[in-house]
Amino acid sequence: MTDSASVPSPASGTAAPAKAKPPAPEDQPFATFVPDLLLPALSREIEAYGGPAPALAFEEGPMPVVGSDCWMVKGTLPGERRFWLCFTEPDISSAKTIAVAEAGADPTLLESFLIDERKMTLPLIVSRLVQRLNGQKWLGPN
C-alpha cells in the first residue's frame, strides 16, 4: 500500500520540474561554435570520404577576391587545394560565401553559400560544405 501523502496529486500543482534541455550547438556563441564544433565536425566528415584530415583554421581577415573583412574557415586539402567559407558577420546565420582554389592559383570567384536556408544547423553547414568540396572532385576517390 502506498502512502498517498508522499505521491503528489495531479491537482496539487507540485509536479516535478521539467528537465532543462541542453542548448543546441547553434545556440553557442559564434566564437565558440566555429572552432569547437564546426571545425572538428568538418574535419571528421572530410576524413569520412577516405582522405587525410584537412588543415583548418578559423580567423578574421580579408575575404578572398573582394578583400572586405570577414570571419572565415580556411581549409587546405592534399595537393594544396584551398577553400574559404566566409561569414559576413560573426553569426552562423549571416550571409556566407565560399571560394575555392587549386594549388598555385588564387581564388577568382565567390559563390553564395546556404542562401535559402531558414535555420542554420551544424549538420547542414558541414554537409553542404563537404558536398561542395566533393562536387569539386577534391574528396575521396573522385
C-alpha positions as CSV (number, residue, x, y, z in Angstrom):
1,M,0.0,0.0,0.0
2,T,1.4,3.4,-0.9
3,D,1.3,6.4,1.3
4,S,-0.9,9.0,-0.6
5,A,0.8,11.9,1.2
6,S,4.2,11.1,-0.5
7,V,2.7,11.0,-4.0
8,P,1.8,14.4,-5.4
9,S,-1.6,14.5,-7.0
10,P,-2.1,16.0,-10.4
11,A,-4.3,18.6,-9.0
12,S,-1.8,19.7,-6.3
13,G,0.4,21.5,-8.9
14,T,3.6,20.1,-7.4
15,A,4.7,18.2,-10.5
16,A,8.4,17.6,-10.9
17,P,10.2,20.4,-12.8
18,A,10.8,19.6,-16.5
19,K,14.4,18.7,-17.2
20,A,16.2,21.6,-18.9
21,K,17.0,20.8,-22.5
22,P,20.7,21.4,-23.3
23,P,21.3,24.3,-25.7
24,A,21.5,23.4,-29.4
25,P,25.0,23.6,-30.8
26,E,23.9,26.5,-33.0
27,D,23.0,28.5,-29.8
28,Q,26.7,28.6,-28.8
29,P,28.4,32.0,-29.3
30,F,29.9,32.2,-32.8
31,A,33.5,32.4,-31.4
32,T,32.8,29.1,-29.7
33,F,30.7,27.4,-32.3
34,V,33.1,27.6,-35.2
35,P,36.4,26.4,-33.6
36,D,34.9,24.0,-31.0
37,L,32.1,22.4,-33.0
38,L,32.2,23.3,-36.8
39,L,35.9,22.7,-37.4
40,P,36.1,19.2,-35.7
41,A,32.8,18.1,-37.4
42,L,34.0,19.3,-40.8
43,S,37.4,17.5,-40.3
44,R,35.6,14.3,-39.4
45,E,33.2,14.5,-42.3
46,I,36.0,15.2,-44.8
47,E,38.1,12.3,-43.4
48,A,35.0,10.0,-43.7
49,Y,35.5,10.3,-47.5
50,G,38.7,8.4,-47.1
51,G,41.3,11.2,-47.2
52,P,43.6,12.7,-44.7
53,A,42.5,15.3,-42.3
54,P,42.4,18.8,-43.8
55,A,44.3,21.7,-42.3
56,L,41.6,24.0,-41.0
57,A,41.8,27.5,-39.4
58,F,39.3,30.0,-38.1
59,E,40.3,33.6,-38.4
60,E,39.2,37.1,-39.2
61,G,40.7,38.7,-42.3
62,P,40.2,39.9,-45.9
63,M,37.6,37.9,-47.9
64,P,39.1,36.2,-50.9
65,V,38.5,38.0,-54.2
66,V,36.9,41.2,-52.8
67,G,39.1,41.9,-49.7
68,S,36.3,43.0,-47.3
69,D,36.8,41.9,-43.7
70,C,35.0,38.7,-42.7
71,W,35.3,35.8,-40.4
72,M,36.3,32.6,-42.2
73,V,37.1,29.0,-42.1
74,K,40.2,28.4,-44.2
75,G,40.9,24.9,-45.3
76,T,43.7,23.2,-47.2
77,L,43.4,19.7,-48.6
78,P,46.0,17.4,-50.1
79,G,47.6,18.8,-53.2
80,E,47.5,22.3,-51.8
81,R,43.8,22.7,-52.7
82,R,42.3,25.5,-50.7
83,F,38.8,26.7,-49.7
84,W,37.4,29.5,-47.7
85,L,34.0,29.6,-46.0
86,C,33.3,33.3,-45.2
87,F,30.8,34.8,-42.8
88,T,30.0,38.4,-43.4
89,E,29.1,38.9,-39.7
90,P,30.2,36.9,-36.6
91,D,26.9,34.9,-36.7
92,I,26.3,31.5,-38.3
93,S,23.1,32.9,-39.8
94,S,24.8,35.8,-41.5
95,A,25.4,35.8,-45.3
96,K,28.0,33.3,-46.3
97,T,30.2,32.8,-49.3
98,I,32.6,30.1,-50.4
99,A,35.7,30.3,-52.6
100,V,38.0,27.5,-53.8
101,A,41.4,27.5,-55.4
102,E,43.6,24.8,-57.0
103,A,47.3,24.6,-56.0
104,G,49.3,27.6,-57.1
105,A,46.2,29.6,-58.0
106,D,44.3,32.4,-56.3
107,P,40.5,32.2,-55.9
108,T,38.7,34.2,-58.6
109,L,35.1,33.6,-57.7
110,L,32.9,34.0,-54.6
111,E,29.8,31.8,-54.5
112,S,26.9,32.4,-52.2
113,F,26.5,29.6,-49.7
114,L,23.4,28.4,-48.0
115,I,21.3,31.5,-49.0
116,D,17.9,29.8,-49.0
117,E,18.0,28.1,-45.6
118,R,15.8,29.4,-42.8
119,K,17.7,27.8,-39.9
120,M,21.4,27.2,-39.8
121,T,22.5,24.0,-38.1
122,L,25.8,22.3,-37.6
123,P,24.9,19.3,-39.7
124,L,23.6,21.5,-42.5
125,I,26.7,23.6,-42.8
126,V,29.0,20.6,-42.6
127,S,27.1,18.5,-45.2
128,R,26.7,21.3,-47.7
129,L,30.4,22.4,-47.5
130,V,31.5,18.8,-47.9
131,Q,29.0,18.3,-50.7
132,R,30.5,21.4,-52.4
133,L,34.1,20.1,-52.0
134,N,33.1,16.7,-53.3
135,G,31.5,18.4,-56.3
136,Q,34.9,19.9,-56.9
137,K,36.2,16.3,-57.0
138,W,38.6,17.1,-54.2
139,L,37.4,14.4,-51.8
140,G,37.7,10.6,-51.8
141,P,38.4,8.6,-55.0
142,N,36.8,11.0,-57.4
